Amino acid sequence: TKKIDLWILPPILIIHLKRFIYDDYGRFGRKNEQSLRHPIQQWDLTHHVRSRGGDRPLYDLYAVSNHIGGLGGGHYTAYALNRFDDQWYDFNDSS
């Protein structure tokens, strides 16, 4: 397993999740279809930051990219929150 310590968090946090699983030899991969759940507003990362003091690290989700398909190929789509009308929009160039 891998471990990452967070000491200071930036104003904008980008998280890229590994969504493909391979065997111990780097072969025979498959897509990780497990669902993720976390708050979309006021996501509090205080308990994940090693340093103390400073601002409380709270984050609001404003975009998600999705991969549809498998290891051999696929298509990317995205959802993004418009900060002016507070509506979520689907970005998909195949429709």
C-alpha positions in Angstrom: 0.0 0.0 0.0 1.0 3.6 -0.5 0.8 6.4 2.1 0.8 10.1 1.5 1.1 12.7 4.3 -0.6 16.0 3.8 1.0 19.0 5.5 -0.5 22.1 3.9 -3.4 22.1 1.5 -3.8 24.6 -1.4 -6.8 26.9 -2.0 -7.9 24.7 -4.9 -7.4 20.9 -4.5 -7.4 18.6 -7.5 -7.7 14.9 -6.8 -7.0 12.3 -9.4 -8.1 8.8 -8.4 -6.5 5.6 -9.7 -9.4 3.8 -11.3 -7.6 0.9 -13.0 -6.4 -2.2 -11.1 -3.6 -4.5 -12.3 -2.1 -7.7 -10.9 1.2 -7.8 -9.0 3.1 -8.0 -12.3 1.4 -5.0 -14.0 -0.7 -7.2 -16.3 -4.3 -8.2 -16.5 -5.9 -4.9 -15.7 -9.5 -4.0 -15.1 -11.5 -0.9 -14.3 -12.3 -0.2 -10.7 -16.1 0.3 -10.7 -16.4 0.9 -6.9 -18.5 4.0 -6.1 -17.1 6.9 -4.1 -19.0 8.9 -1.5 -17.9 12.2 0.0 -19.6 15.6 0.7 -19.9 17.9 -2.3 -19.9 21.0 0.0 -17.7 21.8 3.0 -15.6 18.7 2.6 -13.5 18.9 5.8 -9.9 17.5 5.5 -8.8 18.7 8.9 -8.1 15.1 10.2 -6.0 14.3 7.1 -3.5 17.2 7.5 -0.5 16.6 9.7 0.3 20.3 10.5 -1.8 22.2 13.0 -3.0 25.8 12.9 -3.9 27.9 9.9 -7.2 27.8 8.0 -9.5 24.9 8.3 -9.3 23.0 5.0 -12.9 23.0 3.6 -13.5 22.2 0.0 -16.6 22.5 -2.3 -16.8 20.2 -5.3 -17.2 22.1 -8.6 -16.2 19.6 -11.3 -15.9 15.9 -12.0 -14.4 14.1 -15.0 -15.7 10.6 -15.9 -14.3 7.8 -17.9 -16.8 5.6 -19.7 -15.3 2.4 -21.1 -12.6 0.0 -20.2 -8.8 -0.4 -20.4 -8.8 -0.8 -24.2 -10.5 2.5 -24.8 -13.3 4.8 -23.8 -14.7 8.2 -23.6 -14.4 11.1 -21.2 -17.3 13.3 -20.0 -17.5 15.9 -17.3 -19.9 17.6 -14.9 -19.2 21.2 -13.8 -21.0 23.6 -11.5 -21.7 27.0 -12.9 -20.9 29.5 -10.1 -23.3 32.2 -11.6 -26.5 30.1 -11.8 -25.5 27.3 -9.3 -26.5 24.6 -11.8 -24.6 21.5 -12.8 -23.9 21.0 -16.5 -23.0 17.8 -18.4 -20.2 18.1 -20.9 -20.2 15.3 -23.5 -19.0 15.8 -27.0 -20.5 12.5 -28.3 -24.2 13.5 -27.9 
